[in-house]
Amino acid sequence: MKRIINCFKPYKGLPMSIYILFFASIVNNIGNFVGPFLTMFLTYRIGFSISLVGVIVAINAGLGMIGTMIGGKLIDSIGRKKVLIVFGIAAGIGYGMCAFINNPIIITSILMVSSFVGGFSHPVYSTITTDLTQGDQRNAAFSLNYMAMNIGFSVGPLLAGFLYENYLMWFFLGDAITTLISIALVSIFVPESKPSKEEIEKSKVKTYESAEEGSLVKALLKRPTLLMFCFIIVIYFIVFSQFTFGLSIQIGDIFKNNGATIFGSLMTVNAVMCSILTIFITSATKNIKASFCIAIGGLLYAIGFGMMFFINAYYLFIISTATWTVGEILVATNTSVYIASHTPITHRGRFNSVFPIIRKLGFMIGPMMAGFYVKYTNIRNLWILVAILAVIASLMMYKLYTLDKTEIKVSQNKAS
């Protein structure tokens, strides 16, 4: 019992704004209806072909990625809250408009525009978290943000599945309303955290977080390890993107009319596990390097997704989901901390836009690749390709882990 209690200690004493972000993220993710069900909506409600849906989902992710890139720059220049309020509200209104439109072309267009403008605000939460924390507090804060996302997501898919099947108008309105509520919480209770000129000057004594001049690309080129890390993580998200694309199609193919409900239940299994296990996995791996944890996560992706080539029974899909979920926890929590610890204070918005960009890039390439692959083969064969990619990415991450160890030894020798 004492060990369990000790796992919660890192979450005590964090800035109040971190707790507000926690609750705002829960609300926002409870209402994250449209994103996870987009493939199913376009395929089964609108009637687009799988290959076309793959292209649409890829373009949608690409627009979100572009928005995130622009948003990162704006966050650094005009402030965190202004970007969240202006562009987050615009995205919420877009989702709300879809509730009253029947034309599939118009709905698809509005969803794409909403994805674009919503991308502007994606780096805000992680940027504020980076601003307000450091050291062990930062690990705990990012872990808390990740848990908040999954606590909300543990409720959202079940509610979304119900609304999708019975009240499609509220499927879109619910997403819009929860988006606006979460923005209101942050705008009212969280102060602007953009670093002052004095804080930027003080940062110049640090190694990785010291101020930089110039663009994001210039700052990234000064950090080749992080650049390599980002490339590998793109492959991880190409694999992970199949939890909404490939999995939803296979579930719909096997379980037919019950597909939406069963898919929603699997997403709930994923979210509940993430909400509960993150605390214990974070505590158990706190002394293990992030790159090694991510390498293990890649192997769990290979097993969890790869086994779907063989299975049909619902309970086996639960086992599959549980396996890749543990991999997700290892990958997601360690990626956030790794990027934050290599972020110049002057580029926090832009560097914190890197993670959503990586995610969007993976979710852009993954569905498009899978859509065309399935067109010329079948949905089951997709999981062989996905498992191979996961193993390759895991081996590459392990190589990065060995390079990190060598770099640390060289630095220690220079210091002595």
Buried (B, 14 or more C-beta within 10 A) or exposed (E): EEEEEEBEEBBEEBBEBBBBBBBBBBBBBBBBBBBBBBBBBBBBBBEBEBBBBBBBBBBBBBBBBBBBBBBBBBBBEEBBBBBBBBBBBBBBBBBBBBBEEEEBEEBBBBBBBBBBBBBBBBBBBBBBBBBBBEEEBBBBBBBBBBBBBBBBBBBBBBBBBBBBBEEBEBBBBBBBBBBBBBBBBBBEBBEEBBBEEEEBEBBEEEEEBBBBEEEBEEBBEEBEBBEBBBEBBBBBBBBBBBBBBBBBBBBBEBBEEBBBBBBBBBBBBBBBBBBBBBBEBBBEBBEEBBBBBBBBBBBBBBBBBBBBBEBEEBEEBBEBBBBBBBBBBBBBBBBBBBBBBBBBBBBBBBBBBBBBBBBBBBBBBBBBBBBBBBEEEEBBEBBBBBBEBBBBBBBBBBBBBEBBEEEEEEEEEEEE
